[in-house]
Amino acid sequence: MPHFHIDYSPNLESRLDIAGLCRTIRDAAVETGLFPLAGIRIRATACTHVVMADGNPDHAFLDLSVRLRAGRTDEAKKAATQTIFAAMEAYCAEVMETSSFMLSMEMRDINPELSPKASSIRSYLPGDAQ
């Protein structure tokens, strides 16, 4: 049930296909073998108010926050973080090379006792995607 939440500066939309990045992150997450496709949720939000470094409005950022239920080993989470971040870096390489851009990611566990869930999505997925 990982939640992937991307916060980004709105000026990034003219430099990067955000929907394409969401698909890239999904594919990298599945590739790790740590996250079932049916549980992956990725969303991206442009931040309305942004001030970075010296305030130059050309600076851009993108931050991925991954929240997941406890139970995975630190080694597995570290490997998954490296795989996903590498995919993000590759996808964002041109933006990094041609403009002022900060890219970051954090993965953290959710306490399952404090985070109830309900879902019917598996009923609507093809058998091989469950």
DSSP file (Angstrom, degrees, kcal/mol; ACC not computed):
  #  RESIDUE AA STRUCTURE BP1 BP2  ACC     N-H-->O    O-->H-N    N-H-->O    O-->H-N    TCO  KAPPA ALPHA  PHI   PSI    X-CA   Y-CA   Z-CA
    1    1 A M              0   0    0      0, 0.0    39,-0.1     0, 0.0     2,-0.1   0.000 360.0 360.0 360.0  40.4    0.0    0.0    0.0
    2    2 A P        -     0   0    0      0, 0.0    39,-1.7     0, 0.0     2,-0.5  -0.381 360.0-150.0 -68.5 138.9    2.7    2.5   -0.7
    3    3 A H  E     -aB  41  67A   0     64,-2.8    64,-2.4    37,-0.2     2,-0.6  -0.940   8.5-165.4-103.5 123.8    1.7    6.1   -1.1
    4    4 A F  E     -aB  42  66A   0     37,-3.5    39,-2.5    -2,-0.5     2,-0.5  -0.952   9.6-176.9-109.9 114.4    4.0    8.1   -3.4
    5    5 A H  E     -aB  43  65A   0     60,-2.9    60,-2.8    -2,-0.6     2,-0.5  -0.957   7.5-163.3-119.6 121.2    3.4   11.8   -3.1
    6    6 A I  E     -aB  44  64A   0     37,-3.0    39,-3.0    -2,-0.5     2,-0.4  -0.894   3.8-171.1-103.9 124.9    5.3   14.2   -5.2
    7    7 A D  E     +aB  45  63A   0     56,-2.5    56,-3.0    -2,-0.5     2,-0.3  -0.946  18.9 168.5-106.6 136.3    5.5   17.9   -4.3
    8    8 A Y  E     -aB  46  62A   0     37,-2.0    39,-2.9    -2,-0.4    54,-0.2  -0.990  40.5-100.1-148.0 156.6    7.0   20.1   -7.0
    9    9 A S    >   -     0   0    0     52,-2.1     3,-2.1    -2,-0.3     4,-0.3  -0.569  34.8-127.2 -74.1 138.2    7.4   23.8   -7.8
   10   10 A P  G >  S+     0   0    0      0, 0.0     3,-1.4     0, 0.0     4,-0.3   0.755 104.8  69.3 -62.1 -24.4    4.8   24.8  -10.4
   11   11 A N  G >  S+     0   0    0      1,-0.3     3,-0.6    48,-0.2     4,-0.2   0.616  86.2  71.7 -68.8  -9.0    7.5   26.3  -12.7
   12   12 A L  G X> S+     0   0    0     -3,-2.1     3,-1.7     1,-0.2     4,-1.7   0.736  76.7  77.8 -76.2 -23.1    8.6   22.7  -13.3
   13   13 A E  G <4 S+     0   0    0     -3,-1.4    -1,-0.2    -4,-0.3     5,-0.1   0.785  92.7  51.0 -60.7 -27.9    5.5   21.9  -15.4
   14   14 A S  G <4 S+     0   0    0     -3,-0.6    -1,-0.3    -4,-0.3    -2,-0.2   0.591 117.4  40.2 -83.1  -9.8    7.0   23.6  -18.4
   15   15 A R  T <4 S+     0   0    0     -3,-1.7     2,-0.4     1,-0.2    -2,-0.2   0.597 117.7  36.6-109.8 -16.5   10.2   21.7  -18.1
   16   16 A L  S  < S-     0   0    0     -4,-1.7     2,-1.2    78,-0.0    -1,-0.2  -0.999  71.5-123.2-147.2 138.2    9.1   18.2  -17.2
   17   17 A D     >  -     0   0    0     -2,-0.4     4,-1.9     1,-0.2     5,-0.1  -0.712  29.3-172.4 -79.8  99.1    6.2   15.8  -18.0
   18   18 A I  H  > S+     0   0    0     -2,-1.2     4,-2.2     1,-0.2    -1,-0.2   0.891  82.0  52.6 -66.1 -41.2    4.9   15.2  -14.5
   19   19 A A  H  > S+     0   0    0      1,-0.2     4,-1.9     2,-0.2    -1,-0.2   0.895 108.6  51.9 -61.7 -38.8    2.4   12.5  -15.6
   20   20 A G  H  > S+     0   0    0      1,-0.2     4,-2.2     2,-0.2    -1,-0.2   0.882 107.2  52.4 -63.8 -38.2    5.3   10.7  -17.3
   21   21 A L  H  X S+     0   0    0     -4,-1.9     4,-2.7     2,-0.2    -2,-0.2   0.904 105.4  55.1 -64.0 -40.3    7.3   10.9  -14.1
   22   22 A C  H  X S+     0   0    0     -4,-2.2     4,-2.4     1,-0.2    -2,-0.2   0.918 109.7  46.5 -58.0 -43.8    4.5    9.3  -12.2
   23   23 A R  H  X S+     0   0    0     -4,-1.9     4,-2.6     2,-0.2    -1,-0.2   0.889 111.0  52.6 -65.5 -38.7    4.4    6.4  -14.6
   24   24 A T  H  X S+     0   0    0     -4,-2.2     4,-2.3     2,-0.2    -2,-0.2   0.911 110.4  47.3 -62.8 -43.2    8.2    6.1  -14.3
   25   25 A I  H  X S+     0   0    0     -4,-2.7     4,-2.6     2,-0.2    -2,-0.2   0.919 111.5  51.2 -64.8 -43.8    8.0    6.0  -10.5
   26   26 A R  H  X S+     0   0    0     -4,-2.4     4,-2.4    -5,-0.2    -2,-0.2   0.937 111.4  47.4 -57.3 -47.6    5.3    3.4  -10.7
   27   27 A D  H  X S+     0   0    0     -4,-2.6     4,-2.3     1,-0.2    -1,-0.2   0.899 112.9  48.2 -63.3 -41.3    7.3    1.2  -13.0
   28   28 A A  H  X S+     0   0    0     -4,-2.3     4,-1.3     2,-0.2    -1,-0.2   0.885 110.5  52.3 -66.2 -38.5   10.4    1.5  -10.9
   29   29 A A  H  <>S+     0   0    0     -4,-2.6     6,-0.8     1,-0.2     5,-0.5   0.917 111.3  46.0 -63.7 -43.4    8.4    0.6   -7.8
   30   30 A V  H ><5S+     0   0    0     -4,-2.4     3,-1.6     1,-0.2    -2,-0.2   0.907 106.7  60.0 -64.2 -41.5    7.0   -2.5   -9.4
   31   31 A E  H 3<5S+     0   0    0     -4,-2.3    -1,-0.2     1,-0.3    -2,-0.2   0.803  94.5  64.4 -57.3 -31.4   10.5   -3.4  -10.6
   32   32 A T  T 3<5S-     0   0    0     -4,-1.3    -1,-0.3    -3,-0.4    -2,-0.2   0.769  97.2-138.7 -65.4 -23.7   11.8   -3.5   -7.0
   33   33 A G  T < 5S+     0   0    0     -3,-1.6    -3,-0.1    -4,-0.5    -2,-0.1   0.470  81.6  98.4  77.1   0.4    9.4   -6.5   -6.3
   34   34 A L  S   <S+     0   0    0     -5,-0.5    -4,-0.1     1,-0.2    -5,-0.1   0.695  74.7  53.5 -91.7 -22.1    8.7   -4.8   -2.9
   35   35 A F  S    S-     0   0    0     -6,-0.8    -2,-0.2    -5,-0.1     2,-0.2  -0.959  78.0-133.2-122.8 122.3    5.4   -3.1   -3.9
   36   36 A P    >>  -     0   0    0      0, 0.0     3,-1.6     0, 0.0     4,-0.8  -0.516  20.6-127.7 -71.6 138.9    2.4   -4.9   -5.4
   37   37 A L  G >4 S+     0   0    0      1,-0.3     3,-1.1    -2,-0.2    93,-0.1   0.873 106.7  60.0 -52.2 -42.5    1.0   -3.0   -8.3
   38   38 A A  G 34 S+     0   0    0     91,-0.5    -1,-0.3     1,-0.3    83,-0.1   0.738 106.9  47.0 -62.4 -22.9   -2.5   -3.1   -6.8
   39   39 A G  G <4 S+     0   0    0     -3,-1.6     2,-0.3    82,-0.0    -1,-0.3   0.580  84.5 110.0 -96.0 -10.0   -1.3   -1.1   -3.8
   40   40 A I    <<  +     0   0    0     -3,-1.1     2,-0.4    -4,-0.8   -37,-0.2  -0.494  39.7 178.3 -75.5 130.6    0.6    1.6   -5.5
   41   41 A R  E     -a    3   0A   0    -39,-1.7   -37,-3.5    -2,-0.3     2,-0.5  -0.985   2.3-177.6-131.4 121.7   -0.8    5.1   -5.4
   42   42 A I  E     +a    4   0A   0     -2,-0.4     2,-0.3   -39,-0.2   -37,-0.2  -0.971   6.3 168.0-122.5 131.2    1.1    8.0   -6.9
   43   43 A R  E     -a    5   0A   0    -39,-2.5   -37,-3.0    -2,-0.5     2,-0.4  -0.984  17.0-154.9-139.5 151.6    0.0   11.6   -6.8
   44   44 A A  E     -a    6   0A   0     -2,-0.3     2,-0.5   -39,-0.2   -37,-0.2  -0.991   7.4-169.8-131.3 135.8    1.7   14.9   -7.7
   45   45 A T  E     -a    7   0A   0    -39,-3.0   -37,-2.0    -2,-0.4     2,-0.4  -0.983  18.0-139.3-129.7 123.2    0.9   18.3   -6.4
   46   46 A A  E     -a    8   0A   0     -2,-0.5     2,-0.5   -39,-0.2   -37,-0.2  -0.680  28.9-125.5 -76.2 130.2    2.2   21.6   -7.6
   47   47 A C        -     0   0    0    -39,-2.9     3,-0.1    -2,-0.4    -1,-0.0  -0.664  12.5-152.2 -81.7 125.8    3.0   23.8   -4.6
   48   48 A T  S    S+     0   0    0     -2,-0.5     2,-0.5     1,-0.2    -1,-0.2   0.892  82.3  39.7 -66.0 -42.2    1.2   27.1   -4.8
   49   49 A H  S    S+     0   0    0      2,-0.0     2,-0.4   -40,-0.0    -1,-0.2  -0.948  72.1 168.7-117.3 123.3    3.7   29.1   -2.8
   50   50 A V        +     0   0    0     -2,-0.5     2,-0.4    -3,-0.1   -41,-0.0  -0.998  15.0 173.8-138.5 131.7    7.4   28.5   -3.2
   51   51 A V        -     0   0    0     -2,-0.4     2,-0.4     6,-0.0    -2,-0.0  -0.978  15.8-177.0-133.3 124.8   10.5   30.2   -2.1
   52   52 A M    >   -     0   0    0     -2,-0.4     3,-3.6     4,-0.2     4,-0.4  -0.961  48.2 -48.3-125.6 140.7   13.8   28.5   -2.7
   53   53 A A  T 3  S+     0   0    0     -2,-0.4     0, 0.0     1,-0.3     0, 0.0  -0.080 130.2   1.8  44.7-116.0   17.4   29.5   -1.8
   54   54 A D  T 3  S-     0   0    0      1,-0.1    -1,-0.3     2,-0.1    -3,-0.0   0.383 106.9-103.0 -85.0   5.5   17.9   33.2   -2.8
   55   55 A G    <   +     0   0    0     -3,-3.6    -2,-0.2     1,-0.3    -1,-0.1   0.471  64.4 158.1  89.4   1.6   14.3   33.5   -4.0
   56   56 A N    >   -     0   0    0     -4,-0.4     3,-1.6     1,-0.2    -1,-0.3  -0.453  39.2-143.5 -60.4 122.4   15.1   33.3   -7.7
   57   57 A P  T 3  S+     0   0    0      0, 0.0    -1,-0.2     0, 0.0   -46,-0.1   0.583  93.9  69.1 -69.7  -7.9   11.8   32.3   -9.3
   58   58 A D  T 3  S+     0   0    0      2,-0.1    42,-0.2    43,-0.0    -2,-0.1   0.679  74.9 103.3 -82.0 -17.6   13.7   30.1  -11.9
   59   59 A H    <   -     0   0    0     -3,-1.6     2,-0.3    -7,-0.1    42,-0.2  -0.370  55.5-169.4 -62.2 143.9   14.8   27.6   -9.2
   60   60 A A  E     - c   0 101A   0     40,-1.5    42,-2.1   -49,-0.1     2,-0.3  -0.940   8.9-171.8-134.2 157.1   12.7   24.4   -9.3
   61   61 A F  E     - c   0 102A   0     -2,-0.3   -52,-2.1    40,-0.2     2,-0.3  -0.983  11.8-168.8-145.3 158.7   12.3   21.4   -7.0
   62   62 A L  E     -Bc   8 103A   0     40,-2.1    42,-2.1    -2,-0.3     2,-0.4  -0.941  10.9-174.3-146.3 126.4   10.6   18.0   -6.9
   63   63 A D  E     -Bc   7 104A   0    -56,-3.0   -56,-2.5    -2,-0.3     2,-0.5  -0.987   9.1-157.4-126.7 126.9   10.4   16.0   -3.7
   64   64 A L  E     -Bc   6 105A   0     40,-2.5    42,-2.2    -2,-0.4     2,-0.5  -0.914   6.8-168.9-104.7 124.5    9.0   12.4   -3.6
   65   65 A S  E     -Bc   5 106A   0    -60,-2.8   -60,-2.9    -2,-0.5     2,-0.5  -0.961   3.7-165.2-111.0 125.6    7.7   11.2   -0.2
   66   66 A V  E     -Bc   4 107A   0     40,-3.3    42,-2.8    -2,-0.5     2,-0.4  -0.953   5.2-174.9-115.3 120.0    7.0    7.4    0.1
   67   67 A R  E     +Bc   3 108A   0    -64,-2.4   -64,-2.8    -2,-0.5     2,-0.3  -0.945  13.2 166.4-112.3 133.5    4.9    6.2    3.0
   68   68 A L  E     - c   0 109A   0     40,-2.0    42,-3.0    -2,-0.4     3,-0.1  -0.981  39.6 -91.6-145.9 157.2    4.4    2.5    3.4
   69   69 A R  E     - c   0 110A   0     -2,-0.3     3,-0.4    40,-0.2    42,-0.1  -0.337  51.2-103.4 -64.1 147.5    3.2    0.0    6.0
   70   70 A A  S    S+     0   0    0     40,-1.1    -1,-0.1     1,-0.2     3,-0.1  -0.180  87.1  82.2 -64.4 163.3    5.9   -1.4    8.3
   71   71 A G        +     0   0    0      1,-0.5     2,-0.3    -3,-0.1    -1,-0.2   0.223  60.1 107.7 124.5 -13.4    7.2   -4.9    7.8
   72   72 A R  S    S-     0   0    0     -3,-0.4    -1,-0.5     1,-0.1    -4,-0.0  -0.736  72.5-109.7 -94.2 145.8    9.8   -4.5    5.1
   73   73 A T     >  -     0   0    0     -2,-0.3     4,-2.4     1,-0.1     5,-0.2  -0.304  21.0-118.9 -70.7 156.4   13.5   -4.8    6.1
   74   74 A D  H  > S+     0   0    0      1,-0.2     4,-2.7     2,-0.2     5,-0.2   0.886 116.3  54.7 -60.9 -38.0   15.7   -1.7    6.1
   75   75 A E  H  > S+     0   0    0      2,-0.2     4,-2.4     1,-0.2    -1,-0.2   0.919 108.9  47.0 -62.2 -43.5   17.9   -3.4    3.4
   76   76 A A  H  > S+     0   0    0      2,-0.2     4,-2.4     1,-0.2    -2,-0.2   0.903 113.4  48.3 -65.5 -41.2   14.9   -3.9    1.1
   77   77 A K  H  X S+     0   0    0     -4,-2.4     4,-2.7     2,-0.2    -2,-0.2   0.889 111.0  51.0 -66.5 -38.6   13.7   -0.3    1.7
   78   78 A K  H  X S+     0   0    0     -4,-2.7     4,-2.4     2,-0.2    -2,-0.2   0.933 111.5  47.1 -63.9 -45.2   17.2    1.0    1.0
   79   79 A A  H  X S+     0   0    0     -4,-2.4     4,-2.3     2,-0.2    -2,-0.2   0.908 113.4  48.8 -62.6 -42.1   17.4   -1.0   -2.3
   80   80 A A  H  X S+     0   0    0     -4,-2.4     4,-2.8     2,-0.2     5,-0.3   0.910 110.0  51.7 -64.2 -42.6   14.0    0.2   -3.3
   81   81 A T  H  X S+     0   0    0     -4,-2.7     4,-2.8     1,-0.2     5,-0.3   0.925 110.6  48.5 -59.3 -45.0   14.9    3.8   -2.5
   82   82 A Q  H  X S+     0   0    0     -4,-2.4     4,-2.2     2,-0.2    -2,-0.2   0.910 113.0  47.5 -62.8 -42.5   18.0    3.5   -4.7
   83   83 A T  H  X S+     0   0    0     -4,-2.3     4,-1.8     2,-0.2    -2,-0.2   0.935 116.0  43.1 -64.3 -47.3   16.1    2.0   -7.6
   84   84 A I  H  X S+     0   0    0     -4,-2.8     4,-2.2     2,-0.2    -2,-0.2   0.913 114.8  48.9 -67.7 -43.1   13.3    4.5   -7.5
   85   85 A F  H  X S+     0   0    0     -4,-2.8     4,-3.0    -5,-0.3    -1,-0.2   0.893 109.1  53.5 -65.7 -38.2   15.6    7.5   -7.0
   86   86 A A  H  X S+     0   0    0     -4,-2.2     4,-2.3    -5,-0.3    -1,-0.2   0.902 109.1  49.1 -61.8 -40.2   17.8    6.3   -9.9
   87   87 A A  H  X S+     0   0    0     -4,-1.8     4,-2.3     2,-0.2    -2,-0.2   0.902 112.3  48.5 -64.9 -41.0   14.8    6.2  -12.2
   88   88 A M  H  X S+     0   0    0     -4,-2.2     4,-2.4     2,-0.2    -2,-0.2   0.930 110.9  50.1 -63.6 -45.8   13.8    9.7  -11.1
   89   89 A E  H  < S+     0   0    0     -4,-3.0     4,-0.5     1,-0.2    -2,-0.2   0.917 111.8  47.9 -59.5 -44.2   17.3   11.0  -11.7
   90   90 A A  H >< S+     0   0    0     -4,-2.3     3,-0.9     1,-0.2     4,-0.3   0.917 113.2  47.9 -63.2 -42.9   17.4    9.5  -15.2
   91   91 A Y  H 3< S+     0   0    0     -4,-2.3     3,-0.3     1,-0.2    -1,-0.2   0.866 118.9  39.9 -65.1 -36.4   13.9   10.9  -16.0
   92   92 A C  T 3X S+     0   0    0     -4,-2.4     4,-2.4     1,-0.2    -1,-0.2   0.322  83.3 108.9 -95.4   6.8   14.9   14.4  -14.7
   93   93 A A  H <> S+     0   0    0     -3,-0.9     4,-2.3    -4,-0.5    -1,-0.2   0.875  77.3  49.6 -56.0 -44.2   18.4   14.4  -16.1
   94   94 A E  H  > S+     0   0    0     -4,-0.3     4,-1.7    -3,-0.3    -1,-0.2   0.909 111.4  48.8 -64.5 -41.2   17.8   17.0  -18.8
   95   95 A V  H  > S+     0   0    0      1,-0.2     4,-1.3    -3,-0.2    -1,-0.2   0.914 111.9  49.8 -63.0 -42.1   16.1   19.4  -16.3
   96   96 A M  H  < S+     0   0    0     -4,-2.4    -2,-0.2     1,-0.2    -1,-0.2   0.878 113.3  46.6 -63.6 -37.9   19.0   19.0  -13.9
   97   97 A E  H  < S+     0   0    0     -4,-2.3    -1,-0.2    -5,-0.2    -2,-0.2   0.760 120.5  36.1 -76.1 -25.3   21.5   19.7  -16.7
   98   98 A T  H  < S+     0   0    0     -4,-1.7     2,-0.3    -5,-0.2    -2,-0.2   0.455 118.9  22.8-112.5  -1.7   19.8   22.7  -18.1
   99   99 A S  S  < S-     0   0    0     -4,-1.3     2,-0.7    -5,-0.1   -40,-0.1  -0.966  87.6 -78.9-156.6 170.9   18.3   24.5  -15.1
  100  100 A S        +     0   0    0     -2,-0.3   -40,-1.5   -42,-0.2     2,-0.3  -0.681  64.4 158.2 -77.2 114.8   18.4   25.2  -11.4
  101  101 A F  E     -c   60   0A   0     -2,-0.7     2,-0.4    -5,-0.2   -40,-0.2  -0.996  33.0-158.6-150.5 132.9   16.7   22.1   -9.9
  102  102 A M  E     -c   61   0A   0    -42,-2.1   -40,-2.1    -2,-0.3     2,-0.4  -0.960  12.9-171.5-113.2 131.0   16.6   20.2   -6.6
  103  103 A L  E     +c   62   0A   0     -2,-0.4     2,-0.3   -42,-0.2   -40,-0.2  -0.983  14.0 161.2-123.8 130.4   15.5   16.6   -6.6
  104  104 A S  E     -c   63   0A   0    -42,-2.1   -40,-2.5    -2,-0.4     2,-0.3  -0.958  16.4-170.1-147.2 164.3   14.9   14.6   -3.3
  105  105 A M  E     -c   64   0A   0     -2,-0.3     2,-0.3   -42,-0.2   -40,-0.2  -0.990   1.6-172.1-153.9 147.7   13.1   11.6   -1.9
  106  106 A E  E     -c   65   0A   0    -42,-2.2   -40,-3.3    -2,-0.3     2,-0.4  -0.988   5.9-162.4-143.2 136.6   12.3   10.1    1.5
  107  107 A M  E     +c   66   0A   0     -2,-0.3     2,-0.3   -42,-0.2   -40,-0.2  -0.971  20.4 165.0-117.5 133.8   10.8    6.7    2.3
  108  108 A R  E     -c   67   0A   0    -42,-2.8   -40,-2.0    -2,-0.4     2,-0.2  -0.989  33.0-109.0-147.9 156.0    9.3    6.1    5.7
  109  109 A D  E     -c   68   0A   0     -2,-0.3     2,-0.4   -42,-0.2   -40,-0.2  -0.532  21.9-140.0 -84.8 148.6    7.0    3.6    7.5
  110  110 A I  E     -c   69   0A   0    -42,-3.0   -40,-1.1    -2,-0.2     5,-0.1  -0.873  24.3-117.2-101.8 139.2    3.5    4.2    8.6
  111  111 A N    >   -     0   0    0     -2,-0.4     3,-1.7     1,-0.2     4,-0.1  -0.697  22.6-152.8 -74.9 113.0    2.3    2.8   11.9
  112  112 A P  G >  S+     0   0    0      0, 0.0     3,-1.0     0, 0.0    -1,-0.2   0.771  91.4  61.2 -63.4 -25.2   -0.4    0.3   10.9
  113  113 A E  G 3  S+     0   0    0      1,-0.2    -2,-0.1     3,-0.1    -3,-0.0   0.711 110.7  40.7 -72.0 -18.2   -2.2    0.7   14.2
  114  114 A L  G <  S+     0   0    0     -3,-1.7    -1,-0.2     1,-0.2    -3,-0.1   0.183 109.8  61.8-112.9  14.9   -2.7    4.4   13.4
  115  115 A S    <   -     0   0    0     -3,-1.0    -1,-0.2    -4,-0.1    -5,-0.0  -0.573  66.6-169.3-144.3  75.5   -3.6    4.1    9.7
  116  116 A P        -     0   0    0      0, 0.0     2,-0.3     0, 0.0    -3,-0.1  -0.327  10.1-166.2 -67.0 150.2   -6.7    2.1    8.9
  117  117 A K        +     0   0    0     -5,-0.1     2,-0.3     2,-0.0    -2,-0.0  -0.966  16.7 179.4-137.0 151.2   -7.3    1.2    5.2
  118  118 A A        +     0   0    0     -2,-0.3     2,-0.3     0, 0.0     0, 0.0  -0.968  14.0 167.9-146.8 142.2  -10.2   -0.1    3.1
  119  119 A S        -     0   0    0     -2,-0.3    -2,-0.0     1,-0.1     3,-0.0  -0.989  31.2-176.5-157.2 144.1  -10.1   -0.8   -0.6
  120  120 A S    >   +     0   0    0     -2,-0.3     3,-1.3     2,-0.1     4,-0.4   0.235  60.6 108.4-117.0   9.0  -12.0   -2.5   -3.4
  121  121 A I  G >   +     0   0    0      1,-0.3     3,-1.9     2,-0.2     4,-0.4   0.833  69.0  62.7 -60.6 -35.5   -9.5   -1.8   -6.2
  122  122 A R  G >  S+     0   0    0      1,-0.3     3,-0.9     2,-0.2    -1,-0.3   0.809  95.7  61.4 -61.9 -27.4   -8.3   -5.4   -6.4
  123  123 A S  G <  S+     0   0    0     -3,-1.3    -1,-0.3     1,-0.2    -2,-0.2   0.693 107.5  45.2 -68.3 -18.1  -11.9   -6.3   -7.5
  124  124 A Y  G <  S+     0   0    0     -3,-1.9    -1,-0.2    -4,-0.4    -2,-0.2   0.353  96.0  90.2-109.6   3.5  -11.4   -4.0  -10.5
  125  125 A L  S <  S-     0   0    0     -3,-0.9     5,-0.1    -4,-0.4   -87,-0.0  -0.732  85.0-101.3 -98.9 149.7   -7.9   -5.1  -11.6
  126  126 A P    >   -     0   0    0      0, 0.0     3,-2.0     0, 0.0     4,-0.4  -0.339  42.6-103.4 -62.8 154.2   -7.1   -7.9  -14.1
  127  127 A G  G >  S+     0   0    0      1,-0.3     3,-0.9     2,-0.2    -2,-0.1   0.795 119.2  53.0 -51.8 -37.6   -6.1  -11.1  -12.4
  128  128 A D  G 3  S+     0   0    0      1,-0.2    -1,-0.3     2,-0.1    -3,-0.0   0.619 105.4  55.5 -77.4 -11.0   -2.3  -10.7  -13.2
  129  129 A A  G <         0   0    0     -3,-2.0   -91,-0.5     1,-0.2    -1,-0.2   0.423 360.0 360.0 -98.0  -0.4   -2.2   -7.2  -11.7
  130  130 A Q    <         0   0    0     -3,-0.9    -1,-0.2    -4,-0.4    -2,-0.1   0.475 360.0 360.0 -83.7 360.0   -3.6   -8.2   -8.3
